[in-house]
Amino acid sequence: MKLSDKEKVSIVAGICLFGLVVVLKNVLLVPADILSRDIFIYIIIYWAFTVFPQALKENKKSKYDRLLYWSLLIILITFAIIVVYALE
């Protein structure tokens, strides 16, 4: 059974979300109340990255309609969130 691109992007998003929580909680020592408040926003953001590429694919073929592009974008967003917390 071969995974579709949407499933692969979902796996990358899940791994990044898990890694984000681990880094914020254990490395940057973000308090649990702040982390539990903000994690709902991040879940919605990562969920959107699994839905939006599918919407692009249904409408037209684009140069941004690639698994690597969306995976790198999710990873970049994860690092950006970590940097925001690190600078606080």
N, CA, C and O atoms as a DFTB+ gen file, in Angstrom:
352 C
 N C O
     1  1       0.842      -1.179       0.000
     2  2       0.000       0.000       0.000
     3  2       0.886       1.240       0.000
     4  3       1.762       1.393       0.851
     5  1       0.650       2.106      -0.949
     6  2       1.439       3.319      -1.091
     7  2       0.677       4.490      -0.490
     8  3      -0.526       4.640      -0.703
     9  1       1.397       5.323       0.267
    10  2       0.777       6.492       0.870
    11  2       0.600       7.594      -0.169
    12  3       1.448       7.785      -1.041
    13  1      -0.507       8.312      -0.061
    14  2      -0.726       9.453      -0.950
    15  2       0.073      10.650      -0.443
    16  3       0.575      10.644       0.681
    17  1       0.182      11.667      -1.278
    18  2       0.907      12.871      -0.868
    19  2       0.243      13.546       0.323
    20  3       0.928      14.064       1.205
    21  1      -1.079      13.543       0.355
    22  2      -1.801      14.141       1.481
    23  2      -1.477      13.415       2.778
    24  3      -1.308      14.054       3.817
    25  1      -1.389      12.101       2.732
    26  2      -1.051      11.334       3.927
    27  2       0.384      11.604       4.364
    28  3       0.666      11.683       5.559
    29  1       1.284      11.746       3.405
    30  2       2.679      12.050       3.735
    31  2       2.815      13.424       4.375
    32  3       3.560      13.592       5.340
    33  1       2.097      14.407       3.838
    34  2       2.120      15.755       4.427
    35  2       1.522      15.709       5.834
    36  3       2.004      16.399       6.732
    37  1       0.492      14.915       6.029
    38  2      -0.109      14.776       7.353
    39  2       0.871      14.165       8.347
    40  3       0.914      14.577       9.506
    41  1       1.642      13.204       7.912
    42  2       2.652      12.589       8.784
    43  2       3.725      13.604       9.152
    44  3       4.132      13.684      10.311
    45  1       4.189      14.382       8.170
    46  2       5.186      15.417       8.449
    47  2       4.624      16.437       9.435
    48  3       5.324      16.851      10.360
    49  1       3.373      16.847       9.250
    50  2       2.747      17.811      10.152
    51  2       2.632      17.241      11.566
    52  3       2.877      17.948      12.544
    53  1       2.264      15.981      11.672
    54  2       2.158      15.353      12.990
    55  2       3.497      15.261      13.701
    56  3       3.586      15.525      14.900
    57  1       4.530      14.891      12.975
    58  2       5.872      14.802      13.561
    59  2       6.349      16.184      13.989
    60  3       6.928      16.337      15.064
    61  1       6.107      17.193      13.148
    62  2       6.511      18.550      13.492
    63  2       5.750      19.070      14.706
    64  3       6.335      19.735      15.561
    65  1       4.469      18.779      14.791
    66  2       3.680      19.209      15.946
    67  2       4.179      18.543      17.219
    68  3       4.310      19.196      18.255
    69  1       4.455      17.259      17.147
    70  2       4.996      16.551      18.300
    71  2       6.358      17.127      18.693
    72  3       6.612      17.374      19.872
    73  1       7.232      17.340      17.710
    74  2       8.545      17.922      17.982
    75  2       8.441      19.321      18.557
    76  3       9.227      19.698      19.427
    77  1       7.477      20.093      18.077
    78  2       7.268      21.446      18.593
    79  2       6.917      21.416      20.067
    80  3       7.467      22.183      20.857
    81  1       6.013      20.542      20.435
    82  2       5.600      20.436      21.834
    83  2       6.775      19.993      22.706
    84  3       6.969      20.533      23.796
    85  1       7.548      19.034      22.249
    86  2       8.699      18.557      23.028
    87  2       9.720      19.673      23.227
    88  3      10.217      19.867      24.336
    89  1      10.033      20.399      22.171
    90  2      11.019      21.479      22.278
    91  2      10.507      22.600      23.171
    92  3      11.244      23.096      24.024
    93  1       9.265      23.002      22.989
    94  2       8.723      24.093      23.798
    95  2       8.638      23.716      25.270
    96  3       8.933      24.532      26.144
    97  1       8.239      22.497      25.539
    98  2       8.069      22.082      26.938
    99  2       9.391      21.769      27.625
   100  3       9.615      22.198      28.757
   101  1      10.273      21.021      26.952
   102  2      11.470      20.514      27.614
   103  2      12.720      21.348      27.383
   104  3      13.608      21.362      28.235
   105  1      12.811      22.033      26.272
   106  2      14.016      22.815      25.985
   107  2      13.818      24.282      26.367
   108  3      14.637      24.862      27.079
   109  1      12.732      24.871      25.890
   110  2      12.484      26.282      26.164
   111  2      11.705      26.509      27.456
   112  3      11.530      27.650      27.884
   113  1      11.241      25.434      28.075
   114  2      10.536      25.468      29.360
   115  2       9.345      26.426      29.360
   116  3       9.169      27.223      30.282
   117  1       8.538      26.330      28.314
   118  2       7.313      27.118      28.234
   119  2       6.336      26.560      29.270
   120  3       6.127      25.348      29.337
   121  1       5.738      27.439      30.075
   122  2       4.783      26.952      31.077
   123  2       3.626      26.178      30.441
   124  3       3.198      26.466      29.323
   125  1       3.142      25.201      31.178
   126  2       2.096      24.306      30.663
   127  2       0.820      25.050      30.318
   128  3       0.153      24.704      29.342
   129  1       0.460      26.074      31.103
   130  2      -0.781      26.792      30.803
   131  2      -0.689      27.561      29.487
   132  3      -1.669      27.627      28.745
   133  1       0.451      28.130      29.193
   134  2       0.645      28.831      27.919
   135  2       0.677      27.834      26.771
   136  3       0.071      28.059      25.723
   137  1       1.383      26.738      26.975
   138  2       1.494      25.719      25.928
   139  2       0.137      25.094      25.615
   140  3      -0.197      24.895      24.447
   141  1      -0.635      24.788      26.632
   142  2      -1.947      24.184      26.386
   143  2      -2.904      25.170      25.728
   144  3      -3.796      24.764      24.983
   145  1      -2.730      26.447      25.992
   146  2      -3.570      27.462      25.351
   147  2      -3.220      27.606      23.870
   148  3      -4.106      27.683      23.018
   149  1      -1.919      27.642      23.574
   150  2      -1.458      27.896      22.211
   151  2      -1.494      26.671      21.308
   152  3      -1.530      26.812      20.086
   153  1      -1.484      25.478      21.882
   154  2      -1.392      24.273      21.063
   155  2      -2.620      24.108      20.167
   156  3      -2.515      23.519      19.091
   157  1      -3.765      24.606      20.582
   158  2      -4.962      24.514      19.742
   159  2      -4.787      25.321      18.451
   160  3      -5.242      24.903      17.387
   161  1      -4.140      26.453      18.550
   162  2      -3.870      27.272      17.363
   163  2      -2.933      26.525      16.425
   164  3      -3.132      26.529      15.210
   165  1      -1.915      25.885      16.984
   166  2      -0.947      25.164      16.157
   167  2      -1.568      23.926      15.505
   168  3      -1.217      23.579      14.377
   169  1      -2.466      23.277      16.193
   170  2      -3.164      22.132      15.601
   171  2      -3.959      22.594      14.377
   172  3      -3.960      21.921      13.347
   173  1      -4.623      23.723      14.488
   174  2      -5.393      24.255      13.354
   175  2      -4.465      24.635      12.203
   176  3      -4.785      24.381      11.042
   177  1      -3.327      25.235      12.513
   178  2      -2.367      25.613      11.473
   179  2      -1.851      24.376      10.745
   180  3      -1.842      24.344       9.514
   181  1      -1.427      23.372      11.479
   182  2      -0.915      22.154      10.844
   183  2      -2.011      21.418      10.076
   184  3      -1.740      20.830       9.029
   185  1      -3.235      21.442      10.576
   186  2      -4.345      20.825       9.870
   187  2      -4.576      21.515       8.525
   188  3      -4.857      20.864       7.519
   189  1      -4.453      22.835       8.526
   190  2      -4.647      23.583       7.277
   191  2      -3.620      23.178       6.223
   192  3      -3.923      23.181       5.030
   193  1      -2.416      22.834       6.651
   194  2      -1.397      22.412       5.701
   195  2      -1.682      21.038       5.109
   196  3      -1.086      20.667       4.098
   197  1      -2.563      20.298       5.709
   198  2      -2.939      19.007       5.122
   199  2      -4.146      19.141       4.209
   200  3      -4.383      18.267       3.374
   201  1      -4.914      20.216       4.350
   202  2      -6.103      20.421       3.531
   203  2      -5.807      21.285       2.311
   204  3      -6.289      20.989       1.217
   205  1      -5.031      22.336       2.478
   206  2      -4.799      23.298       1.403
   207  2      -4.118      22.694       0.181
   208  3      -4.531      23.000      -0.937
   209  1      -3.095      21.850       0.334
   210  2      -2.504      21.259      -0.882
   211  2      -3.506      20.444      -1.689
   212  3      -3.428      20.415      -2.917
   213  1      -4.434      19.789      -1.025
   214  2      -5.449      19.006      -1.731
   215  2      -6.370      19.924      -2.534
   216  3      -6.789      19.576      -3.637
   217  1      -6.683      21.097      -1.978
   218  2      -7.533      22.053      -2.699
   219  2      -6.819      22.570      -3.940
   220  3      -7.451      22.773      -4.977
   221  1      -5.520      22.784      -3.846
   222  2      -4.752      23.223      -5.012
   223  2      -4.761      22.151      -6.098
   224  3      -4.926      22.452      -7.280
   225  1      -4.583      20.912      -5.689
   226  2      -4.502      19.820      -6.645
   227  2      -5.818      19.659      -7.408
   228  3      -5.807      19.324      -8.592
   229  1      -6.938      19.892      -6.747
   230  2      -8.230      19.729      -7.402
   231  2      -8.490      20.837      -8.420
   232  3      -9.159      20.605      -9.428
   233  1      -7.971      22.033      -8.170
   234  2      -8.255      23.165      -9.051
   235  2      -7.365      23.186     -10.283
   236  3      -7.866      23.226     -11.407
   237  1      -6.079      23.159     -10.093
   238  2      -5.153      23.226     -11.222
   239  2      -3.782      22.731     -10.788
   240  3      -3.483      22.632      -9.598
   241  1      -2.978      22.430     -11.755
   242  2      -1.614      21.991     -11.477
   243  2      -0.745      23.225     -11.272
   244  3      -0.742      24.126     -12.111
   245  1      -0.023      23.275     -10.186
   246  2       0.800      24.424      -9.852
   247  2       2.213      23.960      -9.557
   248  3       2.440      22.794      -9.235
   249  1       3.160      24.876      -9.669
   250  2       4.532      24.519      -9.320
   251  2       4.677      24.303      -7.815
   252  3       5.645      23.690      -7.364
   253  1       3.716      24.807      -7.038
   254  2       3.741      24.623      -5.587
   255  2       3.008      23.365      -5.148
   256  3       2.919      23.085      -3.953
   257  1       2.499      22.626      -6.074
   258  2       1.739      21.418      -5.780
   259  2       2.676      20.213      -5.713
   260  3       2.563      19.267      -6.493
   261  1       3.606      20.278      -4.756
   262  2       4.590      19.211      -4.600
   263  2       4.736      18.847      -3.125
   264  3       4.652      19.704      -2.245
   265  1       4.951      17.592      -2.884
   266  2       5.108      17.094      -1.524
   267  2       6.281      17.763      -0.816
   268  3       6.157      18.157       0.343
   269  1       7.401      17.894      -1.486
   270  2       8.589      18.492      -0.879
   271  2       8.339      19.941      -0.473
   272  3       8.767      20.363       0.602
   273  1       7.660      20.700      -1.309
   274  2       7.363      22.104      -1.013
   275  2       6.551      22.225       0.272
   276  3       6.906      23.003       1.157
   277  1       5.471      21.469       0.382
   278  2       4.606      21.564       1.554
   279  2       5.292      21.030       2.810
   280  3       5.093      21.569       3.898
   281  1       6.089      19.990       2.671
   282  2       6.809      19.450       3.825
   283  2       7.830      20.454       4.344
   284  3       7.939      20.661       5.553
   285  1       8.575      21.076       3.443
   286  2       9.552      22.090       3.860
   287  2       8.867      23.304       4.472
   288  3       9.385      23.901       5.416
   289  1       7.719      23.669       3.947
   290  2       6.976      24.791       4.504
   291  2       6.511      24.489       5.930
   292  3       6.572      25.361       6.797
   293  1       6.059      23.288       6.172
   294  2       5.641      22.894       7.526
   295  2       6.828      22.920       8.485
   296  3       6.705      23.393       9.615
   297  1       7.957      22.419       8.044
   298  2       9.163      22.426       8.881
   299  2       9.610      23.856       9.165
   300  3      10.005      24.167      10.289
   301  1       9.552      24.721       8.168
   302  2       9.928      26.124       8.345
   303  2       8.992      26.819       9.328
   304  3       9.450      27.585      10.176
   305  1       7.711      26.568       9.228
   306  2       6.749      27.143      10.171
   307  2       7.041      26.664      11.593
   308  3       6.935      27.437      12.545
   309  1       7.404      25.402      11.733
   310  2       7.730      24.861      13.058
   311  2       8.932      25.591      13.656
   312  3       8.904      25.987      14.821
   313  1       9.976      25.766      12.870
   314  2      11.153      26.489      13.361
   315  2      10.825      27.944      13.668
   316  3      11.353      28.504      14.629
   317  1       9.968      28.562      12.873
   318  2       9.583      29.946      13.131
   319  2       8.842      30.079      14.460
   320  3       9.066      31.037      15.200
   321  1       7.970      29.135      14.763
   322  2       7.258      29.154      16.038
   323  2       8.243      29.000      17.189
   324  3       8.130      29.695      18.198
   325  1       9.196      28.110      17.048
   326  2      10.209      27.908      18.086
   327  2      11.022      29.183      18.296
   328  3      11.317      29.546      19.435
   329  1      11.383      29.857      17.226
   330  2      12.159      31.101      17.330
   331  2      11.347      32.175      18.049
   332  3      11.893      32.922      18.860
   333  1      10.058      32.258      17.761
   334  2       9.212      33.251      18.435
   335  2       9.214      33.015      19.943
   336  3       9.337      33.965      20.715
   337  1       9.080      31.781      20.363
   338  2       9.100      31.473      21.800
   339  2      10.502      31.711      22.381
   340  3      10.622      32.160      23.520
   341  1      11.535      31.424      21.634
   342  2      12.888      31.602      22.144
   343  2      13.219      33.073      22.354
   344  3      14.010      33.409      23.236
   345  1      12.632      33.943      21.565
   346  2      12.912      35.376      21.675
   347  2      12.089      36.068      22.757
   348  3      12.357      37.223      23.087
   349  1      11.101      35.388      23.310
   350  2      10.274      35.983      24.363
   351  2      11.010      36.051      25.654
   352  3      10.465      36.524      26.651
